């Protein structure tokens, strides 16, 4: 893998910089891809380019767009993705093979056990994170989680752990005098156990001067880079001929991790400004422009839009029913419900979407939002697939073989001891290798596979669901929302929506006390940070934006004063 690296960072190179600064939806990423195409048309290969993004979702999108544009497989795009993914390739680490091993929640829990603490364990994964930066800002997380968030904060800001008190983080039950010892000991524990974390990918790349062997470097969303990420960027830039960056200084969302629009604004480069949005319609864009104009030092306030119109609605203390009046009737339209914290997003899912039968998917995978529709218990089957198959069965529609397998796996086979069984004897084994028949009518299913058809609420179907999944599934079928796809309805934080868009976007202006205290204590800079956050949320809208002020059914929440009447 090191054959793809330049170990000597470059005195022979004269790097040319270009930057694109644009408003939301102005096509910054498209402009970078167009620059990439120019190189290809002049004879450079796609393999000789490096395309870096801030988030994994943006990285996936870029790979798909480039692959489709040039008619190739995404696997051919080696140096395309997040900073972490490219660093991992330069280092040659095989995380899936355990060489080295990625530090998981179980490792953090094992390390903290010597101090008598317990780390909350989630589903283990060696996948690279959506981003390496938390959107919680030390709020509403456990003390044990704060310890590792603190380590990440210092790493990303290139600040010694000894200065951790400068952060202002407060611990509820961990003795502050023990914090430095615990945090510094984590590095030794990782070394002893051949463990690495995601910040190590960046720091090790820098320490070894590893640079992608690339003709040109493309960097998207530079304003969200932390000092550690920016140091990787400057290291790479010294060894690459031409560098193109893009971003929006009004959309930097991670100031507590050290992200700064100054990285973008102060970069000495040829400048292109894009101030026409192709995504956000004019009526909504003007509201976003009005909001961002209240921020000290805001940039590029002359906003234009390709599309006229757009619906902007400001609801004050509405009920859930009043909110749902603006839910689109077209099941193909994407909908976002965006909140200030994962805690409020989860409350909305558990208290309102699930009881009303509305399916959803978190915008970004996180254990802080219950994902009821993802899996059908522990079998790896998606609850959504089970629901869709059962709906087709009840409505006498044609089913695919893989859908039949989903249902049959939930039902018992016939035998002398199973008088209430559904599946004919031997069918499960036979169907496992069935490749000849791809579609089944309900009549064929009854003739060849099942003794009788199960009802959608059959006890065998429900018994394998968790309580939350059962509530979601039953309400979904009873309320007639069984044609809605959870992939079209996303719930998450304002942070997690960055770079995305939907036809209808609900932006909730509700805060927990912890966030409200943070804003009050932070003064003007904290207010500006919040304003930028809502600016990002509002500008996700393709058709309609519903700003929900003080959701009436959220108790003990606070409202952020945006300083302008929208």
C-alpha positions as CSV (number, residue, x, y, z in Angstrom):
1,X,0.0,0.0,0.0
2,X,2.9,2.3,0.6
3,X,3.6,2.2,-3.1
4,X,0.7,4.7,-3.4
5,X,2.4,7.2,-1.1
6,X,5.0,9.9,-1.4
7,X,7.2,9.7,1.6
8,X,9.2,12.7,0.7
9,X,6.9,15.7,0.8
10,X,7.7,18.0,-1.9
11,X,10.3,20.5,-2.6
12,X,9.9,19.8,-6.3
13,X,6.2,20.8,-6.3
14,X,4.7,24.2,-6.8
15,X,1.1,23.9,-5.7
16,X,-1.6,25.9,-7.3
17,X,-4.7,26.6,-5.2
18,X,-8.3,27.3,-6.3
19,X,-11.3,27.7,-4.1
20,X,-15.1,27.8,-4.6
21,X,-17.2,29.6,-2.0
22,X,-21.0,29.2,-2.4
23,X,-24.3,29.4,-0.7
24,X,-26.4,26.3,0.1
25,X,-27.4,24.4,-3.0
26,X,-25.3,26.4,-5.4
27,X,-23.5,23.4,-6.8
28,X,-20.1,23.5,-5.1
29,X,-19.6,19.8,-5.3
30,X,-20.8,19.8,-8.9
31,X,-18.2,22.4,-9.7
32,X,-15.5,20.3,-8.2
33,X,-16.6,17.3,-10.2
34,X,-16.5,19.5,-13.3
35,X,-12.9,20.4,-12.5
36,X,-12.2,16.7,-12.2
37,X,-13.7,16.1,-15.6
38,X,-11.5,18.8,-17.1
39,X,-8.4,16.8,-16.0
40,X,-9.8,13.6,-17.5
41,X,-10.5,15.3,-20.8
42,X,-6.9,16.5,-20.9
43,X,-5.7,12.9,-20.5
44,X,-5.4,12.4,-16.7
45,X,-6.9,9.3,-15.2
46,X,-9.5,9.2,-12.5
47,X,-7.1,7.0,-10.5
48,X,-4.6,9.9,-10.4
49,X,-7.0,12.1,-8.6
50,X,-7.8,12.5,-4.8
51,X,-11.3,13.7,-3.9
52,X,-11.8,14.4,-0.1
53,X,-15.0,15.0,1.7
54,X,-15.9,15.8,5.3
55,X,-18.7,13.2,5.8
56,X,-19.1,9.6,4.7
57,X,-22.5,10.2,3.2
58,X,-21.0,13.0,1.0
59,X,-18.2,10.6,0.1
60,X,-20.6,7.9,-1.0
61,X,-22.5,10.5,-3.1
62,X,-19.4,11.7,-4.8
63,X,-18.2,8.2,-5.6
64,X,-21.6,7.4,-7.1
65,X,-21.8,10.6,-9.2
66,X,-18.2,10.2,-10.5
67,X,-18.7,6.5,-11.3
68,X,-22.0,7.2,-13.1
69,X,-20.5,10.2,-15.0
70,X,-17.6,8.1,-16.4
71,X,-19.3,4.7,-16.5
72,X,-17.0,2.9,-14.1
73,X,-17.2,1.0,-10.9
74,X,-16.9,2.9,-7.6
75,X,-14.2,0.4,-6.6
76,X,-11.9,2.0,-9.1
77,X,-12.0,5.3,-7.2
78,X,-9.3,4.6,-4.8
79,X,-8.5,8.0,-3.3
80,X,-12.1,9.2,-3.0
81,X,-13.9,9.5,0.3
82,X,-13.4,11.0,3.8
83,X,-10.1,12.2,5.2
84,X,-10.2,9.2,7.5
85,X,-10.8,6.7,4.8
86,X,-8.0,7.9,2.6
87,X,-5.6,8.1,5.6
88,X,-6.5,4.5,6.4
89,X,-5.6,3.5,2.8
90,X,-2.3,5.4,3.0
91,X,-1.4,3.6,6.3
92,X,-2.4,0.2,4.9
93,X,-4.4,-0.7,8.0
94,X,-6.8,-3.6,7.6
95,X,-9.4,-2.7,10.2
96,X,-11.8,-5.5,9.2
97,X,-9.0,-8.1,9.5
98,X,-8.0,-6.7,12.9
99,X,-4.5,-5.3,11.9
100,X,-4.6,-3.1,13.9
101,X,-7.9,-3.4,15.7
102,X,-10.2,-0.4,15.9
103,X,-11.1,0.6,19.5
104,X,-14.7,-0.2,20.1
105,X,-17.1,0.5,23.0
106,X,-16.1,-2.8,24.6
107,X,-12.5,-1.6,24.8
108,X,-13.4,1.7,26.3
109,X,-15.6,-0.2,28.9
110,X,-12.7,-2.6,29.7
111,X,-10.3,0.3,30.1
112,X,-12.6,2.3,32.4
113,X,-13.4,-0.8,34.5
114,X,-10.1,-0.3,36.4
115,X,-11.4,3.0,37.6
116,X,-14.8,1.6,38.5
117,X,-16.7,3.1,35.6
118,X,-18.9,1.6,32.8
119,X,-18.9,2.8,29.2
120,X,-22.3,2.5,27.4
121,X,-21.9,-0.3,24.8
122,X,-23.6,-0.1,21.4
123,X,-23.5,-2.3,18.3
124,X,-19.9,-2.9,17.6
125,X,-18.6,-1.7,14.2
126,X,-15.3,-1.2,12.5
127,X,-16.8,1.0,9.9
128,X,-15.4,4.5,9.6
129,X,-17.7,7.0,11.3
130,X,-20.1,9.3,9.4
131,X,-17.9,12.1,10.8
132,X,-15.3,11.9,13.6
133,X,-17.0,14.8,15.3
134,X,-19.9,14.5,17.7
135,X,-22.8,16.9,17.3
136,X,-23.6,16.7,21.0
137,X,-21.1,19.3,22.2
138,X,-20.6,17.6,25.6
139,X,-24.4,17.9,26.3
140,X,-26.7,15.0,27.2
141,X,-23.9,12.4,27.3
142,X,-22.6,10.3,30.2
143,X,-19.5,11.2,32.1
144,X,-17.7,8.2,30.6
145,X,-18.6,9.4,27.1
146,X,-17.4,12.9,28.0
147,X,-13.9,11.5,28.8
148,X,-13.5,10.2,25.3
149,X,-15.2,13.3,23.7
150,X,-12.7,15.3,25.7
151,X,-9.8,13.3,24.2
152,X,-11.2,13.8,20.7
153,X,-11.6,17.5,21.4
154,X,-7.9,17.9,22.3
155,X,-6.7,15.7,19.4
156,X,-8.7,17.6,16.8
157,X,-7.7,21.0,18.2
158,X,-4.0,19.9,18.5
159,X,-4.2,20.9,22.2
160,X,-2.4,19.0,25.0
161,X,-4.6,17.0,27.3
162,X,-3.2,19.0,30.2
163,X,-5.4,21.9,29.0
164,X,-8.6,20.0,29.2
165,X,-10.1,22.3,31.8
166,X,-10.1,25.1,29.3
167,X,-12.9,23.3,27.5
168,X,-15.3,24.1,30.4
169,X,-16.8,20.6,30.4
170,X,-18.4,19.6,33.7
171,X,-18.5,16.1,35.1
172,X,-21.5,14.9,37.2
173,X,-19.9,12.1,39.1
174,X,-16.3,11.5,37.9
175,X,-13.8,13.2,40.1
176,X,-12.2,16.0,38.0
177,X,-8.8,15.4,39.6
178,X,-8.8,11.9,38.0
179,X,-9.7,13.1,34.5
180,X,-6.2,13.8,33.2
181,X,-4.9,10.5,34.5
182,X,-7.7,8.6,32.8
183,X,-7.5,10.4,29.5
184,X,-3.7,10.1,29.3
185,X,-3.8,6.4,30.2
186,X,-6.1,5.6,27.3
187,X,-3.2,6.0,24.8
188,X,-1.1,3.4,26.7
189,X,-4.0,1.0,26.9
190,X,-4.4,1.2,23.1
191,X,-0.7,0.6,22.5
192,X,-0.7,-2.5,24.8
193,X,-3.7,-4.0,23.0
194,X,-2.8,-3.0,19.4
195,X,-5.8,-0.7,19.2
196,X,-6.3,2.5,17.2
197,X,-9.0,5.1,17.0
198,X,-10.0,7.4,14.2
199,X,-7.9,10.3,15.3
200,X,-4.9,8.0,15.1
201,X,-5.5,7.6,11.4
202,X,-4.9,11.4,10.9
203,X,-2.0,11.8,13.4
204,X,-0.1,8.7,12.0
205,X,-0.5,9.9,8.4
206,X,1.0,13.3,9.4
207,X,3.8,11.8,11.4
208,X,4.9,9.6,8.4
209,X,4.4,12.3,5.8
210,X,2.1,10.1,3.8
211,X,0.6,11.8,0.7
212,X,-1.7,10.4,-1.9
213,X,0.1,9.8,-5.2
214,X,-2.3,12.2,-7.1
215,X,-2.2,14.7,-9.9
216,X,-4.8,16.9,-8.3
217,X,-6.5,17.2,-4.9
218,X,-10.2,18.1,-4.5
219,X,-11.5,19.0,-1.0
220,X,-15.2,19.6,-0.2
221,X,-16.7,21.3,2.9
222,X,-13.3,22.7,4.0
223,X,-15.0,25.0,6.6
224,X,-15.8,22.0,8.7
225,X,-12.2,20.7,9.0
226,X,-10.7,20.7,12.4
227,X,-7.1,21.8,13.0
228,X,-6.0,18.1,12.9
229,X,-7.8,17.6,9.5
230,X,-6.4,20.8,8.2
231,X,-2.9,19.7,9.1
232,X,-3.5,16.6,7.0
233,X,-4.7,18.8,4.2
234,X,-1.7,21.1,4.3
235,X,0.6,18.0,4.4
236,X,-1.0,16.6,1.3
237,X,-1.1,19.9,-0.5
238,X,2.7,20.2,-0.4
239,X,3.0,17.0,-2.5
240,X,0.3,17.7,-5.1
241,X,0.4,20.0,-8.1
242,X,-3.1,21.5,-8.1
243,X,-5.6,21.8,-5.2
244,X,-9.3,22.7,-5.5
245,X,-11.4,23.4,-2.4
246,X,-15.0,24.3,-1.8
247,X,-17.2,25.3,1.1
248,X,-19.4,27.9,2.7
249,X,-18.1,30.0,5.6
250,X,-21.7,30.5,6.8
251,X,-22.1,26.7,7.2
252,X,-19.3,25.7,9.6
253,X,-21.0,23.7,12.4
254,X,-18.3,22.3,14.6
255,X,-16.6,25.3,16.3
256,X,-16.1,23.5,19.6
257,X,-13.9,20.9,17.8
258,X,-11.9,23.8,16.3
259,X,-13.5,24.0,12.9
260,X,-13.3,27.5,11.6
261,X,-14.3,29.3,8.4
262,X,-10.9,30.9,8.5
263,X,-9.4,27.8,7.0
264,X,-11.4,28.4,3.9
265,X,-11.4,32.2,3.9
266,X,-7.7,32.7,4.5
267,X,-6.5,30.1,2.0
268,X,-4.5,32.0,-0.6
269,X,-6.2,30.8,-3.8
270,X,-8.0,31.8,-7.0
271,X,-11.6,32.5,-5.8
272,X,-14.9,31.7,-7.4
273,X,-18.1,32.8,-5.7
274,X,-21.4,30.9,-6.3
275,X,-24.4,32.7,-4.9
276,X,-27.3,31.2,-6.9
277,X,-29.0,28.2,-5.3
278,X,-30.3,25.4,-7.5
279,X,-31.9,23.5,-4.6
280,X,-33.6,26.1,-2.3
281,X,-36.5,28.0,-3.8
282,X,-36.5,31.8,-3.5
283,X,-39.1,32.3,-0.7
284,X,-37.2,29.9,1.6
285,X,-33.8,31.1,0.5
286,X,-34.6,34.7,1.4
287,X,-35.6,33.6,4.9
288,X,-32.3,31.8,5.3
289,X,-30.5,34.9,4.0
290,X,-32.3,37.1,6.5
291,X,-31.4,34.7,9.3
292,X,-27.7,34.5,8.5
293,X,-27.4,38.3,8.1
294,X,-27.8,38.6,11.9
295,X,-24.5,36.7,12.4
296,X,-21.4,38.9,13.0
297,X,-19.0,38.6,10.1
298,X,-21.5,36.7,7.8
299,X,-20.4,36.3,4.2
300,X,-21.9,36.7,0.7
301,X,-25.4,38.0,1.5
302,X,-26.5,38.5,-2.1
303,X,-28.5,35.2,-2.5
304,X,-30.3,34.2,-5.7
305,X,-32.3,31.2,-6.7
306,X,-33.1,29.3,-9.9
307,X,-36.6,28.4,-8.6
308,X,-39.3,30.9,-7.7
309,X,-41.8,30.2,-4.9
310,X,-41.3,27.7,-2.1
311,X,-43.5,27.5,1.0
312,X,-42.1,28.9,4.3
313,X,-44.4,28.3,7.3
314,X,-43.7,29.5,10.9
315,X,-45.7,27.5,13.5
316,X,-45.7,28.7,17.1
317,X,-46.5,26.1,19.8
318,X,-48.4,23.8,17.4
319,X,-49.7,20.4,18.3
320,X,-48.6,17.2,16.4
321,X,-51.8,17.2,14.4
322,X,-51.2,20.8,13.3
323,X,-47.6,19.9,12.2
324,X,-48.8,16.9,10.2
325,X,-51.1,19.2,8.2
326,X,-48.0,20.1,6.2
327,X,-46.9,16.5,5.7
328,X,-46.9,15.8,1.9
329,X,-49.5,13.5,0.5
330,X,-47.1,12.2,-2.2
331,X,-45.3,9.1,-0.6
332,X,-42.3,9.7,-3.0
333,X,-41.4,13.0,-1.6
334,X,-38.6,13.1,1.0
335,X,-39.3,14.5,4.4
336,X,-36.9,15.6,7.2
337,X,-37.7,16.2,10.8
338,X,-34.7,18.1,12.2
339,X,-34.0,18.9,15.9
340,X,-31.3,20.6,18.0
341,X,-30.3,17.3,19.8
342,X,-30.6,13.6,19.3
343,X,-32.5,13.4,22.6
344,X,-35.3,15.6,21.2
345,X,-35.3,13.7,17.9
346,X,-35.6,10.4,19.7
347,X,-38.5,11.7,21.9
348,X,-40.3,12.8,18.7
349,X,-39.9,9.3,17.2
350,X,-40.9,7.4,20.3
351,X,-43.7,9.7,21.4
352,X,-45.3,10.7,18.1
353,X,-44.1,9.0,14.9
354,X,-44.2,5.4,16.2
355,X,-47.6,5.7,17.9
356,X,-49.1,7.3,14.8
357,X,-47.6,4.6,12.5
358,X,-45.3,6.9,10.5
359,X,-42.1,5.0,9.5
360,X,-38.8,6.8,9.6
361,X,-35.0,6.4,9.5
362,X,-32.4,8.4,11.4
363,X,-30.6,10.8,9.1
364,X,-27.3,9.5,10.6
365,X,-26.9,6.2,12.3
366,X,-26.7,6.7,16.0
367,X,-27.7,4.8,19.1
368,X,-29.3,7.9,20.5
369,X,-32.3,7.6,18.1
370,X,-34.3,4.4,18.2
371,X,-34.2,2.9,14.8
372,X,-37.3,0.7,14.9
373,X,-37.5,0.0,11.2
374,X,-34.0,-1.1,10.6
375,X,-33.9,-4.8,11.6
376,X,-36.4,-7.5,12.3
377,X,-35.1,-8.6,15.7
378,X,-31.6,-10.1,15.4
379,X,-32.0,-12.1,12.2
380,X,-30.7,-9.3,10.0
381,X,-34.0,-9.0,8.2
382,X,-35.4,-5.5,7.9
383,X,-38.7,-4.8,9.5
384,X,-39.5,-2.8,6.4
385,X,-39.1,-5.9,4.2
386,X,-41.4,-7.9,6.4
387,X,-44.0,-5.2,6.3
388,X,-43.9,-4.8,2.5
389,X,-44.2,-8.5,2.0
390,X,-47.1,-8.8,4.3
391,X,-48.9,-5.9,2.6
392,X,-48.5,-7.6,-0.8
393,X,-49.8,-10.9,0.7
394,X,-52.9,-9.2,2.1
395,X,-53.6,-7.3,-1.1
396,X,-53.1,-10.3,-3.4
397,X,-50.1,-8.8,-5.1
398,X,-47.2,-10.6,-6.7
399,X,-44.2,-11.3,-4.4
400,X,-40.5,-11.8,-5.3
401,X,-38.8,-15.0,-4.1
402,X,-36.7,-13.1,-1.7
403,X,-39.8,-11.6,-0.1
404,X,-41.3,-15.0,0.2
405,X,-38.2,-16.1,2.1
406,X,-38.6,-13.2,4.4
407,X,-42.1,-14.3,5.4
408,X,-41.3,-18.1,5.5
409,X,-38.4,-17.5,7.8
410,X,-40.8,-16.1,10.4
411,X,-43.2,-19.0,10.3
412,X,-43.1,-22.6,11.6
413,X,-43.0,-25.6,9.3
414,X,-45.5,-28.4,9.3
415,X,-44.8,-31.5,11.4
416,X,-46.8,-33.8,13.7
417,X,-46.0,-31.5,16.6
418,X,-47.0,-28.3,14.9
419,X,-50.7,-28.4,14.1
420,X,-50.7,-24.6,13.9
421,X,-47.8,-24.4,11.4
422,X,-47.9,-22.5,8.0
423,X,-45.0,-23.8,5.9
424,X,-45.4,-27.0,4.0
425,X,-42.9,-29.8,5.0
426,X,-39.6,-29.5,3.2
427,X,-40.3,-26.1,1.7
428,X,-37.7,-24.1,3.6
429,X,-34.9,-26.3,2.5
430,X,-36.1,-26.4,-1.1
431,X,-36.7,-22.6,-1.3
432,X,-33.2,-21.9,0.1
433,X,-31.6,-22.9,-3.3
434,X,-34.5,-21.9,-5.5
435,X,-33.3,-19.8,-8.4
436,X,-35.6,-20.7,-11.3
437,X,-38.7,-18.9,-10.1
438,X,-38.4,-15.2,-9.3
439,X,-42.0,-14.2,-8.8
440,X,-45.0,-15.7,-7.0
441,X,-48.8,-15.1,-7.1
442,X,-50.7,-15.6,-3.9
443,X,-52.4,-18.6,-5.4
444,X,-49.0,-20.2,-6.3
445,X,-47.8,-19.5,-2.7
446,X,-50.8,-21.4,-1.3
447,X,-50.5,-24.2,-3.8
448,X,-46.8,-24.8,-3.4
449,X,-45.4,-23.2,-0.2
450,X,-48.0,-22.4,2.5
451,X,-50.8,-24.3,4.1
452,X,-52.6,-21.0,4.9
453,X,-51.9,-17.3,4.6
454,X,-50.9,-15.5,7.8
455,X,-52.6,-12.3,8.7
456,X,-50.5,-9.2,9.0
457,X,-50.8,-9.3,12.8
458,X,-50.3,-13.0,13.2
459,X,-48.7,-13.9,16.5
460,X,-45.7,-15.6,14.8
461,X,-44.9,-12.4,13.0
462,X,-45.3,-10.2,16.1
463,X,-43.5,-12.5,18.5
464,X,-40.1,-11.9,17.0
465,X,-40.4,-8.1,17.2
466,X,-39.1,-5.9,20.0
467,X,-41.7,-3.9,21.9
468,X,-40.8,-0.7,19.9
469,X,-40.9,-2.5,16.6
470,X,-44.2,-4.1,17.4
471,X,-45.7,-0.7,18.2
472,X,-44.3,0.8,15.0
473,X,-45.5,-2.1,12.8
474,X,-49.0,-2.4,14.2
475,X,-49.6,1.4,14.2
476,X,-48.2,1.6,10.7
477,X,-50.7,-1.0,9.4
478,X,-53.6,0.2,11.4
479,X,-53.2,3.9,10.4
480,X,-52.8,3.0,6.7
481,X,-49.2,4.3,6.3
482,X,-48.0,0.9,5.0
483,X,-47.2,2.5,1.6
484,X,-44.8,5.0,3.2
485,X,-41.1,4.2,3.1
486,X,-38.9,5.0,6.1
487,X,-36.1,5.8,3.7
488,X,-38.2,8.8,2.6
489,X,-38.8,10.1,6.1
490,X,-35.7,11.0,8.0
491,X,-35.3,12.2,11.6
492,X,-32.2,13.6,13.1
493,X,-30.2,16.7,14.2
494,X,-29.6,19.9,12.3
495,X,-25.9,18.9,12.3
496,X,-26.7,15.5,10.6
497,X,-28.6,17.1,7.7
498,X,-25.5,19.0,6.5
499,X,-25.1,18.5,2.7
500,X,-28.5,16.8,2.3
501,X,-31.9,18.0,1.1
502,X,-35.5,17.0,1.1
503,X,-38.8,18.2,-0.4
504,X,-40.3,19.1,2.9
505,X,-38.2,20.0,6.0
506,X,-39.5,20.5,9.5
507,X,-37.1,22.5,11.6
508,X,-37.8,22.4,15.3
509,X,-36.7,25.3,17.5
510,X,-36.7,23.5,20.8
511,X,-33.8,23.1,23.2
512,X,-33.1,21.1,26.3
513,X,-31.9,23.0,29.4
514,X,-28.4,21.8,28.9
515,X,-28.2,23.4,25.4
516,X,-30.0,26.5,26.5
517,X,-27.5,27.0,29.3
518,X,-24.7,26.5,26.9
519,X,-26.1,29.2,24.6
520,X,-26.7,31.6,27.5
521,X,-23.1,31.1,28.9
522,X,-21.5,31.4,25.5
523,X,-22.7,34.8,24.6
524,X,-22.6,36.3,21.2
525,X,-20.4,33.6,19.6
526,X,-22.7,30.8,20.9
527,X,-25.7,32.7,19.5
528,X,-24.0,33.0,16.1
529,X,-23.2,29.3,16.2
530,X,-26.8,28.5,16.8
531,X,-27.9,30.8,14.0
532,X,-25.6,29.1,11.5
533,X,-27.1,25.8,12.6
534,X,-30.7,26.9,11.8
535,X,-29.5,28.5,8.6
536,X,-28.2,25.1,7.5
537,X,-31.5,23.4,8.6
538,X,-33.8,25.8,6.7
539,X,-31.6,25.6,3.6
540,X,-32.2,21.8,3.3
541,X,-35.6,22.5,1.8
542,X,-36.4,21.9,-1.8
543,X,-40.1,22.8,-1.7
544,X,-41.4,23.6,1.8
545,X,-39.8,24.6,5.1
546,X,-41.9,24.5,8.3
547,X,-40.2,26.2,11.2
548,X,-41.7,24.8,14.4
549,X,-41.2,27.2,17.3
550,X,-41.7,25.7,20.7
551,X,-43.4,22.4,20.0
552,X,-46.4,22.4,22.3
553,X,-46.1,18.8,23.2
554,X,-42.4,18.9,24.3
555,X,-42.4,19.7,28.1
556,X,-39.5,21.6,29.7
557,X,-37.8,22.8,26.5
558,X,-36.6,26.2,25.6
559,X,-36.7,28.4,22.4
560,X,-33.7,29.9,20.7
561,X,-34.2,33.6,20.0
562,X,-33.1,33.9,16.4
563,X,-33.0,37.7,16.6
564,X,-35.2,38.2,13.5
565,X,-38.8,37.6,12.7
566,X,-39.0,34.9,10.1
